[in-house]
Structures are given as C-alpha cells and as structure tokens.
Amino acid sequence: LVYRARLAAAAVLERQGRFAEAADQWRTVAGAPGAAPWHADARLGLARATLALGNAELAEAMVATLERSHPTSDRGVVARRELVRAEAFLALDRW
C-alpha cells in the first residue's frame, strides 16, 4: 500500500511539473526490495522525470536497462517505454 501511494504521489507531482520531487518518490519505490511488483513502473517514471529534468541520454539508457531487466509483451507498456525513448532521441537529435 505504501509503494502504491508513493507511485500515485509521484504521478501527481509529475503532472504539476515537480519532476525532481516525483523522481525522489519513484527512486524510493524502484530501490525498495519489498516493492518488486512496482519496480518497472517506478523506473519508467524515473526515466520520464530524468528526461524532463534535461538528461535525455540518461533517460534513454534507463529505458534500455528497464527493457533488459523487466521485459514485457504488453503493448501498452511497450508503447509507454517507446514514447520516452523517442522523446529522448528527439532531445538528443538522434531521430
């Protein structure tokens, strides 16, 4: 319950443009051993916040790492990951 609340708080902070605070919440969930079911969601949120804070290269690397550590065939999840990657590539002029 605590980790889901942190994810929800991070999402609200992200919508408010408070990316550093959102990143703190996502980082806490992503690093918590008891939060394994939410690690992938937290890591993708952290990648989005990293991108919003201006580090597109790290954000793209985070998505690549996420894909290796938490592979999925869920089209919605894949699409959300690819959106972050595409935005990072645009920011890096690699598109």
C-alpha positions as CSV (number, residue, x, y, z in Angstrom):
1,L,0.0,0.0,0.0
2,V,2.8,2.4,0.8
3,Y,4.5,1.9,-2.5
4,R,1.3,2.4,-4.5
5,A,0.8,5.6,-2.6
6,R,4.3,6.8,-3.5
7,L,3.6,6.0,-7.2
8,A,0.4,7.9,-7.0
9,A,2.1,10.9,-5.3
10,A,4.9,10.8,-7.9
11,A,2.3,10.9,-10.7
12,V,0.6,13.9,-9.2
13,L,4.0,15.7,-8.7
14,E,4.8,14.9,-12.4
15,R,1.6,16.4,-13.6
16,Q,2.4,19.5,-11.5
17,G,5.8,19.8,-13.2
18,R,7.6,19.0,-10.0
19,F,9.9,16.5,-11.6
20,A,12.7,16.4,-9.1
21,E,10.2,15.6,-6.3
22,A,8.5,13.0,-8.5
23,A,11.9,11.4,-9.2
24,D,12.5,11.1,-5.5
25,Q,9.3,9.2,-5.0
26,W,10.0,6.9,-8.0
27,R,13.6,6.3,-6.9
28,T,12.4,5.3,-3.4
29,V,10.0,2.7,-4.9
30,A,12.5,1.5,-7.5
31,G,15.1,0.8,-4.9
32,A,12.9,-0.8,-2.3
33,P,13.3,-4.6,-2.0
34,G,9.6,-5.0,-0.9
35,A,8.3,-3.1,-3.9
36,A,9.4,-5.5,-6.6
37,P,5.9,-5.6,-8.3
38,W,6.2,-1.8,-8.8
39,H,9.9,-1.6,-9.8
40,A,9.2,-1.4,-13.5
41,D,6.6,1.3,-13.2
42,A,8.8,3.3,-10.9
43,R,11.8,3.0,-13.2
44,L,9.8,4.2,-16.2
45,G,8.6,7.2,-14.2
46,L,12.1,7.9,-13.1
47,A,13.2,7.9,-16.7
48,R,10.4,10.3,-17.6
49,A,11.5,12.6,-14.8
50,T,15.1,12.4,-15.8
51,L,14.2,13.4,-19.3
52,A,12.1,16.3,-18.1
53,L,15.0,17.4,-15.9
54,G,17.1,17.7,-19.1
55,N,19.2,14.5,-19.1
56,A,17.9,12.8,-22.3
57,E,20.9,10.5,-22.6
58,L,20.5,9.0,-19.1
59,A,16.7,8.7,-19.7
60,E,17.3,6.7,-22.8
61,A,19.8,4.5,-21.0
62,M,17.3,3.9,-18.2
63,V,14.7,2.7,-20.7
64,A,17.2,0.4,-22.3
65,T,18.1,-1.0,-18.9
66,L,14.4,-1.3,-17.9
67,E,13.7,-3.4,-21.1
68,R,16.5,-5.8,-20.2
69,S,15.6,-6.1,-16.5
70,H,11.8,-6.2,-17.0
71,P,10.9,-7.5,-20.5
72,T,7.3,-7.4,-21.4
73,S,5.0,-8.1,-24.3
74,D,2.2,-5.8,-23.0
75,R,1.7,-3.4,-25.9
76,G,0.7,-0.5,-23.5
77,V,3.9,-0.9,-21.5
78,V,6.0,-1.2,-24.6
79,A,4.3,2.0,-26.1
80,R,5.0,4.0,-22.9
81,R,8.6,2.9,-22.9
82,E,9.0,3.7,-26.6
83,L,7.5,7.2,-26.1
84,V,10.1,8.0,-23.5
85,R,12.8,6.7,-25.8
86,A,11.5,8.7,-28.8
87,E,11.4,11.9,-26.7
88,A,14.9,11.3,-25.5
89,F,16.1,10.7,-29.1
90,L,14.4,13.9,-30.2
91,A,16.1,15.8,-27.4
92,L,19.5,14.3,-28.5
93,D,18.9,15.0,-32.2
94,R,19.2,11.3,-32.9
95,W,15.8,10.9,-34.6
